[in-house]
Structure formats: structure tokens, C-alpha cells
């Protein structure tokens, strides 16, 4: 009887632990949009349609295809590299005016989740 109780408790524990998933950070969409607006990102980008720059959906698809992630997106937003615009011209990308890693991470995750 003692052996059956141990097996039952072990099985129950495994079922419970099997159902536990790691907590994933949620993207704060309101904060991401506010930071993008504050930095005039929507002047050149839109979520779904191309403007002067590509849409965030297009950017997310490109990053996914090239297996790039948050680190590369943050580098793009903070180093001011030359970027190719929708009309084929090039210009330096404007830097995001924050150095807060949490804000940068949230914005990058929001863009890449489009």
C-alpha cells in the first residue's frame, strides 16, 4: 500500500510539473507605441503598410527569414546605420532616444512580433 501511495504521489507531481510553463515576458504594446511615437518612428514606418521605410510587418518577416532577433533590432535602432528606403535611396537611420535596456527590448519585441 505504501508503494502505491508513493507511485500515485510521484505521478501526480509529474503531471503538475509537466503542466507548468515558463513565464514569458509580455510585450507592453502601449509603452512600445509611445516610445515609437516619441521618436517619430511612425513618420517613416507603419505597422501594416510601407511608408518612407518598410512596415513593421515587413521588418518582422525579414528578421524572421534571416534568423535575426532582438539584439540585431536594438542595434539597428541605436547605432544609426545607413538604411535602404522604399524608394531605393539610402539615409542614416535615426537613433532611438533612450538607453533603457527594458524600453529598447520591449520596442524590439513589439516590432518583431508584428
N, C-alpha and C positions, 0 to 999 in steps of 0.2 A: 504494500500500500504506500509506503514511504517513497519507493522508487517511482510509482505512478504520479505522485504529487510533484516530485522534482521534474519529471518529464513534462507535466502539464504546465508548471510554472516556467520552465525553460522555453517551451513552445509559445506560451503567451508573451513572454518577454521578447522573443524573436519577432513575433507578429507586430507588437507595439513598436519596437525599434525599426522594423522594416518600413513602417508607415511614416516615420519621421523624415522629413526632408530638410535639407539645409536652408536656413533663412537667407533669402537673396535680397539685396538692397533694391528698393523700389526707386524708380526714376521719379523725381519731383518735376512733373511736367510744367507746373505753374512757374517754378523757380527757373527752369531751363528757358522757357519762353521769355521770362522777364529779363534774364541775362542776355539773351539773343537780341531782344528789343533794345535794351540799354546800349548795346554795342553796335546798333544799326545793321545787324545781320540780315534782317528781313528786307533791307534795301536791295540786296543782291540775291537773296535766297527766299524760297517759299517751301512749304512742306511738300506740296504735290506738283507744282509747275515750275519750270525753269524761268528765270528772270535773267539778269546780267550773269549770274552764276547758276550752277545746277541746283535742282530741287534737293531737299534733304533726302527724299526717297531715292533719287539717283545717286547721291553720295553714299547712302547706306548700302545700296546694291553694289556699287563699285568696291567699297571696303570689304563687303562680304565675298565678292568674287576674287579679290586679291588676297583674301585672308588677312586683312589688316584689322586693327581693333582700336580700342580706346586710346592706347598710348600714342599711336600714329595720328589719331584725330586731334588729340590735345597738342601734339607737336605742330600740326597744321594750323591750329588756332592761335598758337603762342609765339611762333617764330617768324611769321610774315614772309613765307616763301613766295616765289612767283607762281601764279596760278593761271591756267588757261581758261578764259571766259567762254561763254556760249557762242560768241561771235568769232571766236578764234584768236582774239587778241590776248595778250598777257599783261598782268599787273601784279604788284605785290599784294598779298592777302593782308587785310587789316588784322592786327593783334587784338585778342580779347583783353579787355582792361580789368583783369582780375588775376591774381596769382594763387587764389584759394584752391587747393587741390580738390576739395569736395565740390566746389562750384564747377570747376573745369570737368571733372569726372561726370557729374550729373548732366552737363550740357552735351558732352561727347556721347554718353549713353543714350540720351534722348534722341540725338541726331541719328545715331546708328540703329536705333530701334524703329525707325520710320519704315 
